[in-house]
Amino acid sequence: MSDRYDVIIVGAGIIGTGIARELSRYKLDVGVLEKKPDVGWGTTKANSGIIHAGYDAKPGTVKSSFSAPGNKMYEKWTEVLSVPFKRLGSFVSTEDESQLGKLEKLLEQGEENGVEGLEIITDRRKIEELEPNITKGVEAVLYAPTAGVVAPYKLSIALYENARANGVDFQFNSPVNDITKTSEADGFEFYVEAGGSRYEGDYVINAAGIYSGKIADMVGDDSFSIFPARGEYYLLDSEIEEYVRRINFPLPTEESKGILVTPAAEGSIIFGPNHQPLDKPSVATTQTGLDQVLNGAMKLFPDIDTSKIRTNFAGLRAKAGSDDFVIGESGAARNFINVAGIQSPGLTAAPAISKHVIGILEESGLELSEDPGFDPKREPIPKFAEMDTEEIVSYTDKYEAAKDIVCRCEEVTRAEIEEAIDRGATTLDGIKFRTRSRMGSCQGGFCTPRLIEILADKLGISPKEVTKKGDNSYLLAEETKKGE
Ligand SMILES: Cc1cc2nc3c(=O)[nH]c(=O)nc-3n(C[C@H](O)[C@H](O)[C@H](O)COP(=O)(O)OP(=O)(O)OC[C@H]3O[C@@H](n4cnc5c(N)ncnc54)[C@H](O)[C@@H]3O)c2cc1C
């Protein structure tokens, strides 16, 4: 027996979850196969979280056609899903007036891409009004007021929850290892093997991020390859979040937008990323890379308090050979849709890409009948740290577990943690991305033992079976015996 779907999506990053949620508007059986135990754990959780204005992409590229339109869809997307999104505006800065031409070129490119409100500012007083602590040497900036920041992992979780509530089936720990194109007599197009199970589908959407080249190979599509390029970051404490007000870029290079300094959507400040092409995917950070990141950030904010650096991480760009997004039906297999090579600004473009893919499916014959029961709204987990006194009183009256603060740095209650588990978290990272516990100053030093206890209790497993992020990322070895 195999499960049967109208549409099978491979990969639950921002692209897979975005498309799944869009498809959940229709009367369809949709299945998402994800190799990790949770959503958004590929590139989606490890990027700058910027919703770019849309001036970077060269006009005429696939990227450019989705960037500014994606940006414009963000208010609506995040509001209905209750995900933090802030339009802070971005700066591209230069200390050298002779580089003004480069800013003008970006402005023209942006206007051609449909970006609104772009402005070059050379008045130092105005620059400081908008960004008080930027280095004194900055002579000119390209200001893009429509750029914003979002918590990308929160967004993919929200899309997942809403798609699931509207009927989409998510299979985790399900790495796709084979796809067979069936014969016409079978009445469906594909067999997909994943995690020891077999699924039948009429359509397959390849949204497997840096592994999308491998998934395409499975149906004989070798029209593109993916080349991973690592980007490393430093993350600072939310204590100094006010120090940086906008999204700050240096002048871009051919390879990347450069090392930026930006507030994150949920507080804290981010430095990064650098750009390191790799032979094999790896998200390990390196001292050399992190030094590059720090040097880049210090050029923009030389007086920032680097003692507030709390952690570092890295993400992988999924760069196709063409250096552009690869979106469309495969030339090698009918009803197989690639949504691949989604490097930056893929997060920005995601809402526009998701809508576009529905159009591709419809054009290739998928019948789309709207589901009158579709509910676009998703409620967030109530956040104790953001409540006023009245709300705290009614919340703690309602839930005994709300009186128990587990993560002291971010003020996360046991009620929030239990709700995160009820909503699908099965690991410590799953709880972290939903509640921010272990994201504060102590990075889990105090709350990790409590979290293990709560997770084991709720899932009915032994604390030894609790993992940080699935696979063999266990935290405990043996119970200590009395007297040892
Ligand atoms: C350093 C860096 C900075 C960036 N900054 C920005 C930014 O500021 N703004 C912006 O707009 N964009 C940015 N991006 C780009 C953005 O992060 C990506 O475009 C986006 O996250 C891609 O999402 P995705 O769903 O395609 O891929 P992913 O998030 O990688 O999702 C793919 C999913 O497929 C799963 N998968 C893989 N193989 C299999 C398999 N065999 N079976 C089942 N599942 C599988 C993975 O586990 C993963 O969950 C940045 C990227 C990087 C690397």
PDBQT file of the ligand as one rigid body, heavy atoms in Angstrom, charges set to zero:
ROOT
HETATM    1  C1  LIG A 501      23.870  32.964   3.854  1.00  0.00    +0.000 C 
HETATM    2  C2  LIG A 501      22.517  33.195   3.256  1.00  0.00    +0.000 A 
HETATM    3  C3  LIG A 501      21.850  34.399   3.426  1.00  0.00    +0.000 A 
HETATM    4  C4  LIG A 501      20.616  34.613   2.848  1.00  0.00    +0.000 A 
HETATM    5  N1  LIG A 501      19.945  35.765   3.114  1.00  0.00    +0.000 NA
HETATM    6  C5  LIG A 501      18.736  35.972   2.552  1.00  0.00    +0.000 A 
HETATM    7  C6  LIG A 501      18.018  37.136   2.835  1.00  0.00    +0.000 A 
HETATM    8  O1  LIG A 501      18.399  37.924   3.668  1.00  0.00    +0.000 OA
HETATM    9  N2  LIG A 501      16.859  37.357   2.180  1.00  0.00    +0.000 N 
HETATM   10  C7  LIG A 501      16.374  36.483   1.252  1.00  0.00    +0.000 A 
HETATM   11  O2  LIG A 501      15.364  36.786   0.643  1.00  0.00    +0.000 OA
HETATM   12  N3  LIG A 501      17.002  35.331   1.016  1.00  0.00    +0.000 NA
HETATM   13  C8  LIG A 501      18.159  35.043   1.648  1.00  0.00    +0.000 A 
HETATM   14  N4  LIG A 501      18.810  33.888   1.442  1.00  0.00    +0.000 N 
HETATM   15  C9  LIG A 501      18.185  32.895   0.581  1.00  0.00    +0.000 C 
HETATM   16  C10 LIG A 501      17.106  32.107   1.319  1.00  0.00    +0.000 C 
HETATM   17  O3  LIG A 501      17.551  31.705   2.579  1.00  0.00    +0.000 OA
HETATM   18  C11 LIG A 501      16.761  30.892   0.468  1.00  0.00    +0.000 C 
HETATM   19  O4  LIG A 501      16.439  31.334  -0.820  1.00  0.00    +0.000 OA
HETATM   20  C12 LIG A 501      15.603  30.084   1.006  1.00  0.00    +0.000 C 
HETATM   21  O5  LIG A 501      15.763  29.796   2.368  1.00  0.00    +0.000 OA
HETATM   22  C13 LIG A 501      15.508  28.799   0.210  1.00  0.00    +0.000 C 
HETATM   23  O6  LIG A 501      14.459  28.044   0.706  1.00  0.00    +0.000 OA
HETATM   24  P1  LIG A 501      14.212  26.586   0.145  1.00  0.00    +0.000 P 
HETATM   25  O7  LIG A 501      12.925  26.150   0.712  1.00  0.00    +0.000 OA
HETATM   26  O8  LIG A 501      14.383  26.565  -1.323  1.00  0.00    +0.000 OA
HETATM   27  O9  LIG A 501      15.422  25.714   0.704  1.00  0.00    +0.000 OA
HETATM   28  P2  LIG A 501      15.638  25.046   2.129  1.00  0.00    +0.000 P 
HETATM   29  O10 LIG A 501      15.255  25.927   3.224  1.00  0.00    +0.000 OA
HETATM   30  O11 LIG A 501      17.038  24.539   2.137  1.00  0.00    +0.000 OA
HETATM   31  O12 LIG A 501      14.620  23.844   2.116  1.00  0.00    +0.000 OA
HETATM   32  C14 LIG A 501      14.850  22.654   1.422  1.00  0.00    +0.000 C 
HETATM   33  C15 LIG A 501      14.315  21.510   2.257  1.00  0.00    +0.000 C 
HETATM   34  O13 LIG A 501      14.430  20.300   1.524  1.00  0.00    +0.000 OA
HETATM   35  C16 LIG A 501      14.788  19.278   2.438  1.00  0.00    +0.000 C 
HETATM   36  N5  LIG A 501      15.381  18.181   1.650  1.00  0.00    +0.000 N 
HETATM   37  C17 LIG A 501      16.559  18.172   1.007  1.00  0.00    +0.000 A 
HETATM   38  N6  LIG A 501      16.767  16.976   0.426  1.00  0.00    +0.000 NA
HETATM   39  C18 LIG A 501      15.668  16.230   0.696  1.00  0.00    +0.000 A 
HETATM   40  C19 LIG A 501      15.283  14.900   0.363  1.00  0.00    +0.000 A 
HETATM   41  N7  LIG A 501      16.075  14.078  -0.351  1.00  0.00    +0.000 N 
HETATM   42  N8  LIG A 501      14.096  14.439   0.828  1.00  0.00    +0.000 NA
HETATM   43  C20 LIG A 501      13.269  15.235   1.572  1.00  0.00    +0.000 A 
HETATM   44  N9  LIG A 501      13.612  16.496   1.917  1.00  0.00    +0.000 NA
HETATM   45  C21 LIG A 501      14.783  16.991   1.475  1.00  0.00    +0.000 A 
HETATM   46  C22 LIG A 501      15.753  19.959   3.384  1.00  0.00    +0.000 C 
HETATM   47  O14 LIG A 501      15.903  19.244   4.588  1.00  0.00    +0.000 OA
HETATM   48  C23 LIG A 501      15.116  21.321   3.547  1.00  0.00    +0.000 C 
HETATM   49  O15 LIG A 501      14.244  21.371   4.656  1.00  0.00    +0.000 OA
HETATM   50  C24 LIG A 501      20.041  33.619   2.034  1.00  0.00    +0.000 A 
HETATM   51  C25 LIG A 501      20.699  32.393   1.880  1.00  0.00    +0.000 A 
HETATM   52  C26 LIG A 501      21.908  32.178   2.507  1.00  0.00    +0.000 A 
HETATM   53  C27 LIG A 501      22.569  30.857   2.398  1.00  0.00    +0.000 C 
ENDROOT
TORSDOF 0
